Amino acid sequence: MPSRTCHITWAALAGLVIAQSVWAAGSATEYRSRVGFTVTLPANWFALDPSIVSEASVNAESHPALSNVDPADLRVALDRIRSGEYEYCFRESPSKGFAENLTIRRRTLRIVDDPKLMRQQCEGVPASFARAFGRPVVVSTCELRTVAERPATYLEVEGAHEGTWSLQYQIRESPETAIALTATVRIENLTTARSELERIMTSLRFVNEP
C-alpha cells in the first residue's frame, strides 16, 4: 500500500546525487540487495553507495548537492536508508530537480496468485493511492505477473510528484512478505525507463530459493 512516508522520502532523495564517484557507473553492473536478491543494472542506472549515508559518513546532510533539499525531509530519507529499510538506485542524473529512482524494500504483504482475487484487489488500488497522496490518482495498470518464477503484482500509477509516473513490482518472498521495487520516473522518459526496468526485473534472481 502507498504511504505518505514514501512521498516524503521520494522528495528528499531527489537531491541524493552527490558525485559520480559514489556510483557503480560505466557498464552494466550486478547489484546485490540486502534483502536477498541480485539484479543487473543497465549502464545508466546507479546504486547509491551506502557509505555515503552511513552513520560513519561525514557531513552527508551538508553536502552541496543536497543544499536545495528540505532539511527535515532529508533527515527522514537518510534515516530510512541508514536503518536499512530502503535501498536506492538512480537513473542517470537529476532532471528539473528530480532524480529518477528505484526504491527497494521488504514489506509485510501477502501476494495472491489467483487472477480473480487480484482483480478484486486492483479495484481498491486507485482509492488507496488517492488517500495516500491526498488527491485523485490515475492507475493505468494493475495485474498479476511472474518474476523469478514467483507470483508478483505489477502497477503503473501516477507518481507522487507532478510530471512523474511510478512502476511497481511486488514479488512474493514468503507467504507473508514481499519485495517491493518501485521505479519513479518523469513522464517524458516513461517508455525508455519501462523497458530498462523490464530488463532489470528479467535479471532478478533470489540468492536463497525457498
Number of C-alpha atoms within 10 A of each C-alpha: 8 14 12 14 13 16 16 16 21 24 19 24 22 22 22 25 19 15 8 10 9 15 16 19 17 11 11 14 17 16 16 16 16 14 17 14 16 18 18 18 26 18 14 16 26 26 22 19 15 15 13 18 20 16 13 9 11 12 9 19 18 10 12 10 14 19 12 12 18 12 14 10 18 25 15 16 23 21 17 16 18 17 12 14 14 19 22 21 20 25 21 15 19 15 11 8 12 20 24 25 25 24 18 21 18 21 17 12 18 15 21 16 16 10 12 11 11 16 13 10 13 19 11 10 18 18 16 17 23 15 14 19 18 11 11 14 19 16 18 10 12 19 15 21 16 16 17 15 10 13 18 23 22 19 19 20 21 21 23 24 16 9 11 18 23 23 21 22 24 26 26 26 24 14 11 11 16 22 21 22 21 21 24 28 27 21 15 11 12 16 11 10 19 16 11 17 21 11 15 17 19 14 16 19 17 15 12 7 9 6
